[in-house]
């Protein structure tokens, strides 16, 4: 990889909120009575974080040195250690981002994401990721974009996210939103019109190709796009096309202060470029995602990563609902040690460039609300 190799500017975009901020907590509590949806939409682990943001940003600078800018979307907050005057850092408030700022405040990551089309200054090519997703290995721009298009994969599923799926896996607001995305795509696109090269790429497994055969010739409509909970490439052109096509539904979602049954997700943009064939097909298996609810699961994840040093992207998705300060401190300390081992060098935009020491206090982040279901 040559970081000086010519390529179009590529930005990174991620949301973050300091959920330990008393003012933010008070505002959230003030509006909590408005929430009429599923309980999972307001569970505490949706806003829980173990200081990973620092390492996410370090990993971009260290392993994607070709990046153009990092856009950090926040609720008028920023980490105390971040140099917001740095030329490659743009802190964007919800007021700046929202198409209809009168809907603020919101505590719904889906509503925030559906305003990305309004992010001023964003480059045509960008990568969206969450503040719990770390890039562990040097990564070239071509991993994300080729020929001006996102590198992605279209693999259909086997089981609808309907009543049977809900019985087996449970029903939550995330599933509602994914199903809403797919319903919109089916309204305007059919898999039969998609050229075979997007459905049967050589990087897809035999099972993937069989599933896609059923999609194109038997089902004839979408009900499940497989995905990774990893850094996702997009183009602004896609964001604008999706907004133009589904403006009423998007604006309805952006008004949902908490997660609701009519939510959409940022994956609507991904589903659009897949269903339209506006991507370069290739299915990488270079990521690792694990739900972490206790120290045993965290240790299992760490052992897996040690045994697979070729893994490029990791997401240790917080699903811990405990309020035990000892457990939370233990989880925080263990993750900190792991990330310090892989990313010990402070980024150029860190103000406190000495040795970072974790605290025993956790913060809460909206981006942690992103599910790992695929």
PyMOL commands that set and color helices and strands:
alter all, ss='L'
color gray80, all
select helices_A, chain A and resi 22-34+39-42+44-47+53-63+94-97+101-103+109-113+116-118+141-143+163-169+173-188+191-193+196-198+206-219+236-254+267-275+295-307+325-342+366-369
alter helices_A, ss='H'
color red, helices_A
select strands_A, chain A and resi 10-15+70-74+89-93+125-128+133-135+145-146+149-152+232-235+279-281+287-292+313-318
alter strands_A, ss='S'
color yellow, strands_A
deselect
rebuild
show_as cartoon
